[in-house]
Amino acid sequence: MVERLKNSTALIFGISGQDGAYLADLLLRQGYNVHGASRDKDSARFTNLRSLGILDKVYLHSTSLSDFRSVVMTMKRVQPDFVYNLAAQSSVGLSFEEPVETIDSIMHGTINVMEAIRFLALDAKFYNAASSECFGNTTRPADESTEFRPRSPYAVGKAASFWAVANYREAYGLYACSGILFNHESPFRSIRFVTQKIVRGAVDIAEGKKATLELGSLDLSRDWGWAPEYVDAMQRMLHQSEPEDFVIATGETRSLSEFVAGCFACVNLDWRNHVVESEEFRRPADIVYSSANPRKAAEILDWRASIRMPQVIELLVEAEQKRRRGETA
């Protein structure tokens, strides 16, 4: 059971993103004072926070994770009990186009936050967002002891930040841990992610706006979950007596072609009549098969995913249809 700490203060770097918004909503409902950091809070739209109806309930700060002084000033002002690092460039595909910026934003941002905690001598617990991409192709379900074989600049950055967290935990005694999250979706994903491209493409075709959808290789398999559930695992990780890393996943691997078929079935179409594979959308290197063993999270955190890929698809398609009707997702 997770202890609820009313009036505790949480600081979320990356609060405007998918996970940051859902985490903020969860923590607010649990009685936390929630602060969020964005590069420029006055120009950011915070669409996800608006969609959840919580924009006026969080305290926002302009902070650049690449600027140590900026991070220190925000941390000193907020004096957080819990710190979540969910920021940095998050698209695997884009990381091949911007490898230096991607690796730098992930690695240096993570170190700046931990160093700020150490510099200010804060009694704060730190969560870092790692990624299943660190594992690369898996020959068996990956757990916390599986070696990393990253296949993208994004994964390289995440792997480096994971080991930085482990080093700060061991060398400096920080309560610091990483969540190794497998794919988790929601309506807040951008069109840059293939799941949203598929969902919107299927609905477009059903509405007669286009005839085909071009995708890269469909010969991929992933473990897909539901983002609002995964942020619950994050906060549970910071309520253990000792900091530990956890794999967070459903434990079920499904193919991308199944995901595509499910989306088109939701709009009463046969995907085989509309989807075209194109070399244009293939990555220089990709993970063919990714599977997870989230047993440790179930045993220690008492966390289990309840929403699996078929339900994820239904929720995504329904949310997209509501969005187009001008309804609240």
Secondary structure as a PSIPRED ss2 file (coil, helix, strand):
# PSIPRED VFORMAT (PSIPRED V4.0)

   1 M C   1.000  0.000  0.000
   2 V C   1.000  0.000  0.000
   3 E C   1.000  0.000  0.000
   4 R C   1.000  0.000  0.000
   5 L C   1.000  0.000  0.000
   6 K C   1.000  0.000  0.000
   7 N C   1.000  0.000  0.000
   8 S C   1.000  0.000  0.000
   9 T E   0.000  0.000  1.000
  10 A E   0.000  0.000  1.000
  11 L E   0.000  0.000  1.000
  12 I E   0.000  0.000  1.000
  13 F E   0.000  0.000  1.000
  14 G C   1.000  0.000  0.000
  15 I C   1.000  0.000  0.000
  16 S C   1.000  0.000  0.000
  17 G C   1.000  0.000  0.000
  18 Q H   0.000  1.000  0.000
  19 D H   0.000  1.000  0.000
  20 G H   0.000  1.000  0.000
  21 A H   0.000  1.000  0.000
  22 Y H   0.000  1.000  0.000
  23 L H   0.000  1.000  0.000
  24 A H   0.000  1.000  0.000
  25 D H   0.000  1.000  0.000
  26 L H   0.000  1.000  0.000
  27 L H   0.000  1.000  0.000
  28 L H   0.000  1.000  0.000
  29 R H   0.000  1.000  0.000
  30 Q C   1.000  0.000  0.000
  31 G C   1.000  0.000  0.000
  32 Y C   1.000  0.000  0.000
  33 N E   0.000  0.000  1.000
  34 V E   0.000  0.000  1.000
  35 H E   0.000  0.000  1.000
  36 G E   0.000  0.000  1.000
  37 A E   0.000  0.000  1.000
  38 S E   0.000  0.000  1.000
  39 R C   1.000  0.000  0.000
  40 D C   1.000  0.000  0.000
  41 K C   1.000  0.000  0.000
  42 D C   1.000  0.000  0.000
  43 S C   1.000  0.000  0.000
  44 A C   1.000  0.000  0.000
  45 R C   1.000  0.000  0.000
  46 F C   1.000  0.000  0.000
  47 T H   0.000  1.000  0.000
  48 N H   0.000  1.000  0.000
  49 L H   0.000  1.000  0.000
  50 R H   0.000  1.000  0.000
  51 S H   0.000  1.000  0.000
  52 L C   1.000  0.000  0.000
  53 G C   1.000  0.000  0.000
  54 I C   1.000  0.000  0.000
  55 L H   0.000  1.000  0.000
  56 D H   0.000  1.000  0.000
  57 K H   0.000  1.000  0.000
  58 V C   1.000  0.000  0.000
  59 Y E   0.000  0.000  1.000
  60 L E   0.000  0.000  1.000
  61 H E   0.000  0.000  1.000
  62 S E   0.000  0.000  1.000
  63 T C   1.000  0.000  0.000
  64 S C   1.000  0.000  0.000
  65 L C   1.000  0.000  0.000
  66 S C   1.000  0.000  0.000
  67 D C   1.000  0.000  0.000
  68 F H   0.000  1.000  0.000
  69 R H   0.000  1.000  0.000
  70 S H   0.000  1.000  0.000
  71 V H   0.000  1.000  0.000
  72 V H   0.000  1.000  0.000
  73 M H   0.000  1.000  0.000
  74 T H   0.000  1.000  0.000
  75 M H   0.000  1.000  0.000
  76 K H   0.000  1.000  0.000
  77 R H   0.000  1.000  0.000
  78 V H   0.000  1.000  0.000
  79 Q C   1.000  0.000  0.000
  80 P C   1.000  0.000  0.000
  81 D C   1.000  0.000  0.000
  82 F E   0.000  0.000  1.000
  83 V E   0.000  0.000  1.000
  84 Y E   0.000  0.000  1.000
  85 N E   0.000  0.000  1.000
  86 L C   1.000  0.000  0.000
  87 A C   1.000  0.000  0.000
  88 A C   1.000  0.000  0.000
  89 Q C   1.000  0.000  0.000
  90 S C   1.000  0.000  0.000
  91 S C   1.000  0.000  0.000
  92 V H   0.000  1.000  0.000
  93 G H   0.000  1.000  0.000
  94 L H   0.000  1.000  0.000
  95 S H   0.000  1.000  0.000
  96 F H   0.000  1.000  0.000
  97 E H   0.000  1.000  0.000
  98 E C   1.000  0.000  0.000
  99 P H   0.000  1.000  0.000
 100 V H   0.000  1.000  0.000
 101 E H   0.000  1.000  0.000
 102 T H   0.000  1.000  0.000
 103 I H   0.000  1.000  0.000
 104 D H   0.000  1.000  0.000
 105 S H   0.000  1.000  0.000
 106 I H   0.000  1.000  0.000
 107 M H   0.000  1.000  0.000
 108 H H   0.000  1.000  0.000
 109 G H   0.000  1.000  0.000
 110 T H   0.000  1.000  0.000
 111 I H   0.000  1.000  0.000
 112 N H   0.000  1.000  0.000
 113 V H   0.000  1.000  0.000
 114 M H   0.000  1.000  0.000
 115 E H   0.000  1.000  0.000
 116 A H   0.000  1.000  0.000
 117 I H   0.000  1.000  0.000
 118 R H   0.000  1.000  0.000
 119 F H   0.000  1.000  0.000
 120 L C   1.000  0.000  0.000
 121 A C   1.000  0.000  0.000
 122 L C   1.000  0.000  0.000
 123 D C   1.000  0.000  0.000
 124 A C   1.000  0.000  0.000
 125 K E   0.000  0.000  1.000
 126 F E   0.000  0.000  1.000
 127 Y E   0.000  0.000  1.000
 128 N E   0.000  0.000  1.000
 129 A E   0.000  0.000  1.000
 130 A E   0.000  0.000  1.000
 131 S E   0.000  0.000  1.000
 132 S H   0.000  1.000  0.000
 133 E H   0.000  1.000  0.000
 134 C H   0.000  1.000  0.000
 135 F H   0.000  1.000  0.000
 136 G C   1.000  0.000  0.000
 137 N C   1.000  0.000  0.000
 138 T C   1.000  0.000  0.000
 139 T C   1.000  0.000  0.000
 140 R C   1.000  0.000  0.000
 141 P C   1.000  0.000  0.000
 142 A E   0.000  0.000  1.000
 143 D C   1.000  0.000  0.000
 144 E C   1.000  0.000  0.000
 145 S C   1.000  0.000  0.000
 146 T C   1.000  0.000  0.000
 147 E C   1.000  0.000  0.000
 148 F C   1.000  0.000  0.000
 149 R C   1.000  0.000  0.000
 150 P C   1.000  0.000  0.000
 151 R C   1.000  0.000  0.000
 152 S C   1.000  0.000  0.000
 153 P H   0.000  1.000  0.000
 154 Y H   0.000  1.000  0.000
 155 A H   0.000  1.000  0.000
 156 V H   0.000  1.000  0.000
 157 G H   0.000  1.000  0.000
 158 K H   0.000  1.000  0.000
 159 A H   0.000  1.000  0.000
 160 A H   0.000  1.000  0.000
 161 S H   0.000  1.000  0.000
 162 F H   0.000  1.000  0.000
 163 W H   0.000  1.000  0.000
 164 A H   0.000  1.000  0.000
 165 V H   0.000  1.000  0.000
 166 A H   0.000  1.000  0.000
 167 N H   0.000  1.000  0.000
 168 Y H   0.000  1.000  0.000
 169 R H   0.000  1.000  0.000
 170 E H   0.000  1.000  0.000
 171 A H   0.000  1.000  0.000
 172 Y H   0.000  1.000  0.000
 173 G C   1.000  0.000  0.000
 174 L C   1.000  0.000  0.000
 175 Y E   0.000  0.000  1.000
 176 A E   0.000  0.000  1.000
 177 C E   0.000  0.000  1.000
 178 S E   0.000  0.000  1.000
 179 G E   0.000  0.000  1.000
 180 I E   0.000  0.000  1.000
 181 L E   0.000  0.000  1.000
 182 F C   1.000  0.000  0.000
 183 N C   1.000  0.000  0.000
 184 H E   0.000  0.000  1.000
 185 E E   0.000  0.000  1.000
 186 S C   1.000  0.000  0.000
 187 P C   1.000  0.000  0.000
 188 F C   1.000  0.000  0.000
 189 R C   1.000  0.000  0.000
 190 S C   1.000  0.000  0.000
 191 I C   1.000  0.000  0.000
 192 R C   1.000  0.000  0.000
 193 F C   1.000  0.000  0.000
 194 V H   0.000  1.000  0.000
 195 T H   0.000  1.000  0.000
 196 Q H   0.000  1.000  0.000
 197 K H   0.000  1.000  0.000
 198 I H   0.000  1.000  0.000
 199 V H   0.000  1.000  0.000
 200 R H   0.000  1.000  0.000
 201 G H   0.000  1.000  0.000
 202 A H   0.000  1.000  0.000
 203 V H   0.000  1.000  0.000
 204 D H   0.000  1.000  0.000
 205 I H   0.000  1.000  0.000
 206 A H   0.000  1.000  0.000
 207 E C   1.000  0.000  0.000
 208 G C   1.000  0.000  0.000
 209 K C   1.000  0.000  0.000
 210 K C   1.000  0.000  0.000
 211 A C   1.000  0.000  0.000
 212 T C   1.000  0.000  0.000
 213 L E   0.000  0.000  1.000
 214 E E   0.000  0.000  1.000
 215 L E   0.000  0.000  1.000
 216 G C   1.000  0.000  0.000
 217 S C   1.000  0.000  0.000
 218 L C   1.000  0.000  0.000
 219 D C   1.000  0.000  0.000
 220 L C   1.000  0.000  0.000
 221 S E   0.000  0.000  1.000
 222 R E   0.000  0.000  1.000
 223 D C   1.000  0.000  0.000
 224 W C   1.000  0.000  0.000
 225 G E   0.000  0.000  1.000
 226 W E   0.000  0.000  1.000
 227 A H   0.000  1.000  0.000
 228 P H   0.000  1.000  0.000
 229 E H   0.000  1.000  0.000
 230 Y H   0.000  1.000  0.000
 231 V H   0.000  1.000  0.000
 232 D H   0.000  1.000  0.000
 233 A H   0.000  1.000  0.000
 234 M H   0.000  1.000  0.000
 235 Q H   0.000  1.000  0.000
 236 R H   0.000  1.000  0.000
 237 M H   0.000  1.000  0.000
 238 L C   1.000  0.000  0.000
 239 H C   1.000  0.000  0.000
 240 Q C   1.000  0.000  0.000
 241 S C   1.000  0.000  0.000
 242 E C   1.000  0.000  0.000
 243 P C   1.000  0.000  0.000
 244 E C   1.000  0.000  0.000
 245 D C   1.000  0.000  0.000
 246 F E   0.000  0.000  1.000
 247 V E   0.000  0.000  1.000
 248 I E   0.000  0.000  1.000
 249 A C   1.000  0.000  0.000
 250 T C   1.000  0.000  0.000
 251 G C   1.000  0.000  0.000
 252 E C   1.000  0.000  0.000
 253 T C   1.000  0.000  0.000
 254 R E   0.000  0.000  1.000
 255 S E   0.000  0.000  1.000
 256 L H   0.000  1.000  0.000
 257 S H   0.000  1.000  0.000
 258 E H   0.000  1.000  0.000
 259 F H   0.000  1.000  0.000
 260 V H   0.000  1.000  0.000
 261 A H   0.000  1.000  0.000
 262 G H   0.000  1.000  0.000
 263 C H   0.000  1.000  0.000
 264 F H   0.000  1.000  0.000
 265 A H   0.000  1.000  0.000
 266 C H   0.000  1.000  0.000
 267 V C   1.000  0.000  0.000
 268 N C   1.000  0.000  0.000
 269 L C   1.000  0.000  0.000
 270 D C   1.000  0.000  0.000
 271 W H   0.000  1.000  0.000
 272 R H   0.000  1.000  0.000
 273 N H   0.000  1.000  0.000
 274 H C   1.000  0.000  0.000
 275 V E   0.000  0.000  1.000
 276 V E   0.000  0.000  1.000
 277 E E   0.000  0.000  1.000
 278 S C   1.000  0.000  0.000
 279 E H   0.000  1.000  0.000
 280 E H   0.000  1.000  0.000
 281 F H   0.000  1.000  0.000
 282 R C   1.000  0.000  0.000
 283 R C   1.000  0.000  0.000
 284 P C   1.000  0.000  0.000
 285 A C   1.000  0.000  0.000
 286 D C   1.000  0.000  0.000
 287 I C   1.000  0.000  0.000
 288 V C   1.000  0.000  0.000
 289 Y E   0.000  0.000  1.000
 290 S C   1.000  0.000  0.000
 291 S C   1.000  0.000  0.000
 292 A E   0.000  0.000  1.000
 293 N C   1.000  0.000  0.000
 294 P C   1.000  0.000  0.000
 295 R H   0.000  1.000  0.000
 296 K H   0.000  1.000  0.000
 297 A H   0.000  1.000  0.000
 298 A H   0.000  1.000  0.000
 299 E H   0.000  1.000  0.000
 300 I H   0.000  1.000  0.000
 301 L H   0.000  1.000  0.000
 302 D C   1.000  0.000  0.000
 303 W C   1.000  0.000  0.000
 304 R C   1.000  0.000  0.000
 305 A C   1.000  0.000  0.000
 306 S C   1.000  0.000  0.000
 307 I C   1.000  0.000  0.000
 308 R C   1.000  0.000  0.000
 309 M H   0.000  1.000  0.000
 310 P H   0.000  1.000  0.000
 311 Q H   0.000  1.000  0.000
 312 V H   0.000  1.000  0.000
 313 I H   0.000  1.000  0.000
 314 E H   0.000  1.000  0.000
 315 L H   0.000  1.000  0.000
 316 L H   0.000  1.000  0.000
 317 V H   0.000  1.000  0.000
 318 E H   0.000  1.000  0.000
 319 A H   0.000  1.000  0.000
 320 E H   0.000  1.000  0.000
 321 Q H   0.000  1.000  0.000
 322 K H   0.000  1.000  0.000
 323 R H   0.000  1.000  0.000
 324 R H   0.000  1.000  0.000
 325 R C   1.000  0.000  0.000
 326 G C   1.000  0.000  0.000
 327 E C   1.000  0.000  0.000
 328 T C   1.000  0.000  0.000
 329 A C   1.000  0.000  0.000
